[in-house]
Amino acid sequence: MDFSFTDEQIAVRDTIAKLCEKYDDAYWLARDTDGEFPEEFIKDIADGGWLGIAMPEEYGGSGLGVTEAALMMQTIAQTGAGFSGCSAIHMNIFGPHPLVVHGTDEQRNRLLPRLIKGEDRTCFGVTEANAGLDTTRIETKAVWDGEKYIINGQKMWTSTAQSANKILLLARTAPRDEGKKPMDGITLFYTDFDRKYCDAQVIEKMGRKAVDSNATFFDNLPVPESDRVGEEGKGFYYLLDGINPERILVAAEAVGLGRAALRKAVAYAKERVVFDRPIGMNQAIQHPLAVCWANLEAADAMVWKAASMYDSGKACGAEANAAKYLAAEACFKACEQSVMTHGGMGYAKEFHVERYLRESFIARIAPVSREMILNYIGQHVLELPRSY
């Protein structure tokens, strides 16, 4: 069994690492302080064609797999960009997948090249305050008036909505109790984020200040039939096509951020001298860092197993969920231990690790909680009774 990357995959990693060199810790600290969106970074990513890494070649993409996309995202996070860097482009990497699979030729030709070139920026309208993880209970409605859909409702945690001009939006076109299953009657749209009918209000949050999260409101948003993805009422099922790639990408990013934190901790432990010896000589410092390394490597192995299975067309729900769970926990522990290794200086922004720790919570919470992952594994892998 060969766990090594191909020459092409190594080239992806090395090229991205080189691109990220000018976006150092000082850059990301500045963005965490001023909250400005990292436009320069996005432009360099788009100009290199990286937004289309997993998109079909006929639309201007590279036609590579989730493995290469995950390797790119992990590399970005590992340079110290963390989730600030990854989240700025994350939606463009995995989000359009339902459009690729279920969109019409006209839609793909009209929409994908602009995404890949960075001419369009999209956001993701799924989560709602009264639904949470139970997507079947979304309340945003799309009503057909004979010529177009009219959408009303609201979404929560819509990232990049301050600058997006497109949205992948989930709405009910039929009541929940009318279908054979609760997930029936939900329709997926990819349409203009028209600010005459859409409002995005920034949510002040714990970390990742440079990438805005929003409460978004839709007031009679008109959507042409040509912006509906696939069949009416089947949107929930289309959304599932992007779930496993998203979990894999988030897991890869979490491992990258954890490694960035561990790198900082190790460097500090080597140079910080207390009682006439570097603190890294003390097993109370050394052993927890060694555990962090082992946990990150184990999570990383599950990331690439899940990515390989996905790219091979194999079912990988358990592996993608496990990768996300393991990577999020390993990342958090590494970031926490890095702060503790730095002691009082770990609390100082200039050493960067407190920023890493704040961002590490993202992977533990989104896009699915730890508890729901364990529910999935309990039910679908261990074949235990459904617990919720």
C-alpha positions as semicolon CSV with decimal commas, in nm:
position;residue;x (nm);y (nm);z (nm)
1;M;0,000;0,000;0,000
2;D;0,156;0,327;-0,118
3;F;0,080;0,638;0,086
4;S;0,303;0,871;-0,117
5;F;0,179;1,149;-0,345
6;T;0,231;1,149;-0,720
7;D;0,471;1,395;-0,883
8;E;0,171;1,596;-1,003
9;Q;0,027;1,615;-0,652
10;I;0,362;1,718;-0,508
11;A;0,381;1,990;-0,773
12;V;0,039;2,118;-0,661
13;R;0,156;2,131;-0,300
14;D;0,485;2,300;-0,378
15;T;0,334;2,557;-0,615
16;I;0,068;2,657;-0,363
17;A;0,328;2,680;-0,086
18;K;0,534;2,912;-0,304
19;L;0,232;3,127;-0,385
20;C;0,155;3,161;-0,014
21;E;0,504;3,280;0,082
22;K;0,416;3,648;0,048
23;Y;0,106;3,597;0,264
24;D;0,287;3,542;0,589
25;D;0,175;3,549;0,951
26;A;0,194;3,929;0,956
27;Y;-0,049;3,947;0,661
28;W;-0,304;3,716;0,824
29;L;-0,269;3,888;1,159
30;A;-0,345;4,218;0,986
31;R;-0,655;4,068;0,822
32;D;-0,764;3,925;1,156
33;T;-0,727;4,273;1,303
34;D;-0,883;4,491;1,034
35;G;-1,132;4,234;0,903
36;E;-1,058;4,317;0,540
37;F;-1,128;4,038;0,292
38;P;-0,799;3,897;0,152
39;E;-0,860;4,018;-0,203
40;E;-0,491;4,005;-0,305
41;F;-0,468;3,642;-0,197
42;I;-0,789;3,551;-0,381
43;K;-0,664;3,719;-0,698
44;D;-0,340;3,522;-0,693
45;I;-0,532;3,197;-0,640
46;A;-0,773;3,279;-0,923
47;D;-0,500;3,399;-1,160
48;G;-0,322;3,068;-1,111
49;G;-0,637;2,880;-1,210
50;W;-0,660;2,715;-0,869
51;L;-1,028;2,794;-0,811
52;G;-1,104;2,536;-1,078
53;I;-0,874;2,264;-0,948
54;A;-1,156;2,009;-0,924
55;M;-1,373;2,151;-1,205
56;P;-1,409;1,986;-1,548
57;E;-1,147;2,087;-1,802
58;E;-1,407;2,176;-2,067
59;Y;-1,514;2,472;-1,851
60;G;-1,162;2,595;-1,777
61;G;-1,090;2,380;-1,474
62;S;-0,802;2,143;-1,410
63;G;-1,014;1,829;-1,389
64;L;-0,830;1,702;-1,084
65;G;-0,979;1,520;-0,789
66;V;-1,072;1,589;-0,432
67;T;-0,728;1,459;-0,332
68;E;-0,555;1,744;-0,515
69;A;-0,808;1,999;-0,391
70;A;-0,761;1,881;-0,032
71;L;-0,384;1,892;-0,070
72;M;-0,409;2,251;-0,193
73;M;-0,631;2,356;0,095
74;Q;-0,418;2,180;0,353
75;T;-0,109;2,354;0,221
76;I;-0,277;2,695;0,244
77;A;-0,380;2,632;0,605
78;Q;-0,040;2,495;0,698
79;T;0,142;2,809;0,585
80;G;-0,032;2,994;0,868
81;A;-0,325;3,121;0,664
82;G;-0,545;2,879;0,856
83;F;-0,918;2,900;0,803
84;S;-0,894;3,269;0,711
85;G;-0,714;3,172;0,393
86;C;-0,904;2,852;0,325
87;S;-1,253;2,986;0,391
88;A;-1,195;3,273;0,151
89;I;-1,192;3,024;-0,139
90;H;-1,354;2,717;0,017
91;M;-1,702;2,773;-0,124
92;N;-1,572;2,805;-0,480
93;I;-1,389;2,473;-0,447
94;F;-1,664;2,240;-0,322
95;G;-1,983;2,446;-0,344
96;P;-2,054;2,429;-0,719
97;H;-2,030;2,048;-0,723
98;P;-2,411;1,999;-0,743
99;L;-2,409;2,236;-1,039
100;V;-2,137;2,030;-1,208
101;V;-2,328;1,705;-1,156
102;H;-2,692;1,811;-1,193
103;G;-2,681;2,136;-1,389
104;T;-2,768;2,159;-1,756
105;D;-2,504;2,207;-2,025
106;E;-2,628;2,563;-2,064
107;Q;-2,585;2,630;-1,691
108;R;-2,238;2,481;-1,677
109;N;-2,122;2,675;-1,982
110;R;-2,274;2,998;-1,852
111;L;-2,169;2,976;-1,488
112;L;-1,864;2,759;-1,427
113;P;-1,603;2,950;-1,635
114;R;-1,681;3,271;-1,446
115;L;-1,639;3,094;-1,111
116;I;-1,311;2,939;-1,216
117;K;-1,174;3,274;-1,336
118;G;-1,280;3,443;-1,014
119;E;-1,519;3,674;-1,202
120;D;-1,805;3,544;-0,989
121;R;-1,794;3,487;-0,615
122;T;-2,056;3,265;-0,459
123;C;-2,195;3,212;-0,112
124;F;-2,394;2,923;0,034
125;G;-2,750;2,967;0,160
126;V;-2,855;2,654;0,348
127;T;-2,842;2,692;0,729
128;E;-3,136;2,856;0,904
129;A;-3,180;2,967;1,263
130;N;-3,490;2,753;1,324
131;A;-3,360;2,444;1,144
132;G;-2,994;2,402;1,236
133;L;-2,867;2,063;1,120
134;D;-3,221;1,947;1,037
135;T;-3,221;2,084;0,685
136;T;-3,563;1,931;0,615
137;R;-3,713;2,201;0,839
138;I;-3,591;2,504;0,645
139;E;-3,855;2,774;0,611
140;T;-3,725;2,977;0,315
141;K;-3,984;2,939;0,038
142;A;-3,970;2,961;-0,339
143;V;-4,309;3,014;-0,506
144;W;-4,361;2,983;-0,882
145;D;-4,573;3,274;-1,010
146;G;-4,610;3,143;-1,364
147;E;-4,298;3,315;-1,497
148;K;-4,037;3,289;-1,224
149;Y;-3,975;3,180;-0,868
150;I;-4,019;3,433;-0,587
151;I;-3,805;3,354;-0,283
152;N;-3,864;3,478;0,070
153;G;-3,689;3,378;0,389
154;Q;-3,360;3,402;0,572
155;K;-3,037;3,210;0,620
156;M;-2,766;3,209;0,885
157;W;-2,387;3,180;0,869
158;T;-2,370;3,268;0,502
159;S;-1,998;3,319;0,446
160;T;-1,861;3,580;0,200
161;A;-2,209;3,727;0,139
162;Q;-2,066;4,080;0,175
163;S;-1,880;4,045;-0,155
164;A;-2,056;3,755;-0,331
165;N;-2,258;3,818;-0,643
166;K;-2,397;3,463;-0,663
167;I;-2,560;3,227;-0,416
168;L;-2,627;2,855;-0,405
169;L;-2,962;2,869;-0,230
170;L;-3,185;2,599;-0,086
171;A;-3,557;2,671;-0,053
172;R;-3,882;2,485;-0,008
173;T;-4,110;2,463;-0,311
174;A;-4,352;2,227;-0,133
175;P;-4,445;2,183;0,234
176;R;-4,253;1,929;0,439
177;D;-4,556;1,710;0,504
178;E;-4,659;1,681;0,138
179;G;-4,374;1,458;0,022
180;K;-4,312;1,090;0,081
181;K;-4,006;1,190;0,283
182;P;-3,929;1,509;0,482
183;M;-3,645;1,594;0,244
184;D;-3,877;1,602;-0,056
185;G;-4,002;1,940;-0,177
186;I;-3,671;2,121;-0,133
187;T;-3,524;2,287;-0,443
188;L;-3,173;2,409;-0,518
189;F;-3,101;2,733;-0,702
190;Y;-2,782;2,896;-0,823
191;T;-2,869;3,257;-0,887
192;D;-2,772;3,622;-0,852
193;F;-2,728;3,761;-0,503
194;D;-2,927;4,065;-0,605
195;R;-2,896;4,325;-0,330
196;K;-3,221;4,489;-0,434
197;Y;-3,390;4,184;-0,285
198;C;-3,116;4,040;-0,060
199;D;-2,964;4,179;0,257
200;A;-2,654;4,047;0,433
201;Q;-2,586;4,148;0,792
202;V;-2,244;4,063;0,934
203;I;-2,227;3,838;1,240
204;E;-1,947;3,946;1,470
205;K;-1,771;3,628;1,571
206;M;-1,486;3,468;1,762
207;G;-1,233;3,418;1,482
208;R;-1,172;3,431;1,108
209;K;-1,264;3,799;1,101
210;A;-1,136;3,845;0,745
211;V;-1,401;3,611;0,605
212;D;-1,744;3,750;0,682
213;S;-2,031;3,537;0,811
214;N;-2,380;3,677;0,772
215;A;-2,747;3,658;0,845
216;T;-2,902;3,689;0,500
217;F;-3,258;3,794;0,419
218;F;-3,452;3,743;0,094
219;D;-3,747;3,969;0,019
220;N;-3,930;3,867;-0,299
221;L;-3,608;3,763;-0,474
222;P;-3,701;3,681;-0,836
223;V;-3,527;3,373;-0,975
224;P;-3,570;3,253;-1,334
225;E;-3,634;2,886;-1,402
226;S;-3,298;2,874;-1,578
227;D;-3,130;2,925;-1,238
228;R;-3,291;2,616;-1,085
229;V;-3,046;2,329;-1,047
230;G;-3,199;1,999;-1,155
231;E;-3,557;1,899;-1,083
232;E;-3,789;2,089;-0,854
233;G;-3,814;1,923;-0,514
234;K;-3,490;1,724;-0,544
235;G;-3,250;1,987;-0,411
236;F;-3,177;1,814;-0,081
237;Y;-3,051;1,508;-0,264
238;Y;-2,837;1,719;-0,496
239;L;-2,681;1,888;-0,196
240;L;-2,565;1,549;-0,069
241;D;-2,324;1,526;-0,363
242;G;-2,112;1,797;-0,205
243;I;-2,122;1,671;0,153
244;N;-1,838;1,418;0,147
245;P;-1,596;1,642;-0,050
246;E;-1,670;1,926;0,192
247;R;-1,591;1,710;0,495
248;I;-1,268;1,594;0,335
249;L;-1,159;1,949;0,253
250;V;-1,239;2,076;0,604
251;A;-1,047;1,783;0,752
252;A;-0,744;1,856;0,535
253;E;-0,758;2,223;0,634
254;A;-0,780;2,132;1,003
255;V;-0,471;1,913;0,979
256;G;-0,290;2,200;0,808
257;L;-0,383;2,448;1,079
258;G;-0,285;2,199;1,349
259;R;0,054;2,155;1,188
260;A;0,104;2,530;1,173
261;A;0,033;2,552;1,546
262;L;0,261;2,260;1,624
263;R;0,541;2,417;1,420
264;K;0,514;2,736;1,624
265;A;0,514;2,543;1,952
266;V;0,818;2,336;1,863
267;A;1,015;2,642;1,753
268;Y;0,929;2,823;2,074
269;A;1,012;2,519;2,290
270;K;1,359;2,503;2,132
271;E;1,445;2,869;2,184
272;R;1,271;2,958;2,510
273;V;1,516;2,914;2,799
274;V;1,395;2,889;3,159
275;F;1,610;2,765;3,451
276;D;1,910;2,760;3,216
277;R;1,760;2,508;2,973
278;P;1,525;2,519;2,673
279;I;1,176;2,428;2,785
280;G;1,161;2,165;2,511
281;M;1,395;1,950;2,723
282;N;1,113;1,908;2,974
283;Q;0,895;1,604;2,915
284;A;0,591;1,798;3,034
285;I;0,640;2,016;2,725
286;Q;0,783;1,755;2,491
287;H;0,536;1,469;2,539
288;P;0,213;1,664;2,472
289;L;0,365;1,799;2,151
290;A;0,461;1,446;2,047
291;V;0,103;1,335;2,108
292;C;-0,021;1,624;1,893
293;W;0,207;1,514;1,610
294;A;0,082;1,156;1,630
295;N;-0,282;1,261;1,635
296;L;-0,238;1,494;1,338
297;E;-0,063;1,222;1,137
298;A;-0,339;0,972;1,215
299;A;-0,607;1,219;1,110
300;D;-0,410;1,301;0,798
301;A;-0,403;0,933;0,700
302;M;-0,782;0,919;0,723
303;V;-0,810;1,234;0,510
304;W;-0,621;1,075;0,223
305;K;-0,803;0,744;0,259
306;A;-1,136;0,923;0,229
307;A;-1,014;1,139;-0,061
308;S;-0,877;0,837;-0,247
309;M;-1,203;0,648;-0,202
310;Y;-1,407;0,946;-0,325
311;D;-1,189;0,995;-0,631
312;S;-1,218;0,621;-0,706
313;G;-1,596;0,641;-0,702
314;K;-1,631;0,438;-0,382
315;A;-1,875;0,509;-0,101
316;C;-1,684;0,707;0,162
317;G;-1,941;0,856;0,398
318;A;-1,794;0,691;0,706
319;E;-1,436;0,776;0,612
320;A;-1,513;1,139;0,520
321;N;-1,699;1,190;0,847
322;A;-1,428;1,016;1,049
323;A;-1,159;1,226;0,881
324;K;-1,345;1,545;0,969
325;Y;-1,396;1,434;1,330
326;L;-1,038;1,318;1,387
327;A;-0,881;1,617;1,213
328;A;-1,094;1,873;1,397
329;E;-1,007;1,724;1,736
330;A;-0,637;1,686;1,652
331;C;-0,626;2,044;1,525
332;F;-0,790;2,183;1,838
333;K;-0,556;1,991;2,069
334;A;-0,251;2,106;1,874
335;C;-0,363;2,469;1,881
336;E;-0,446;2,452;2,251
337;Q;-0,112;2,290;2,332
338;S;0,071;2,548;2,125
339;V;-0,083;2,828;2,333
340;M;0,007;2,646;2,655
341;T;0,363;2,582;2,535
342;H;0,404;2,954;2,476
343;G;0,274;3,025;2,824
344;G;0,183;3,389;2,871
345;M;0,312;3,476;2,524
346;G;0,060;3,234;2,378
347;Y;-0,204;3,485;2,481
348;A;-0,032;3,760;2,283
349;K;-0,150;3,821;1,927
350;E;0,203;3,879;1,800
351;F;0,283;3,509;1,848
352;H;-0,017;3,411;1,632
353;V;-0,112;3,090;1,813
354;E;-0,411;3,244;1,994
355;R;-0,551;3,321;1,648
356;Y;-0,496;2,961;1,544
357;L;-0,679;2,841;1,856
358;R;-0,978;3,064;1,787
359;E;-0,999;2,940;1,431
360;S;-0,965;2,575;1,535
361;F;-1,320;2,578;1,672
362;I;-1,456;2,617;1,319
363;A;-1,375;2,261;1,218
364;R;-1,527;2,123;1,538
365;I;-1,857;2,301;1,478
366;A;-1,903;2,325;1,101
367;P;-2,028;2,202;0,865
368;V;-2,155;1,930;1,098
369;S;-2,109;1,885;1,472
370;R;-1,896;1,618;1,633
371;E;-2,204;1,461;1,785
372;M;-2,382;1,422;1,450
373;I;-2,072;1,256;1,305
374;L;-2,071;1,007;1,591
375;N;-2,443;0,950;1,536
376;Y;-2,372;0,872;1,171
377;I;-2,093;0,629;1,252
378;G;-2,299;0,466;1,525
379;Q;-2,592;0,409;1,291
380;H;-2,429;0,341;0,954
381;V;-2,103;0,174;1,054
382;L;-2,177;0,007;1,387
383;E;-2,539;-0,064;1,286
384;L;-2,676;0,064;1,615
385;P;-3,033;0,203;1,639
386;R;-3,077;0,559;1,514
387;S;-3,028;0,781;1,820
388;Y;-3,196;1,104;1,710
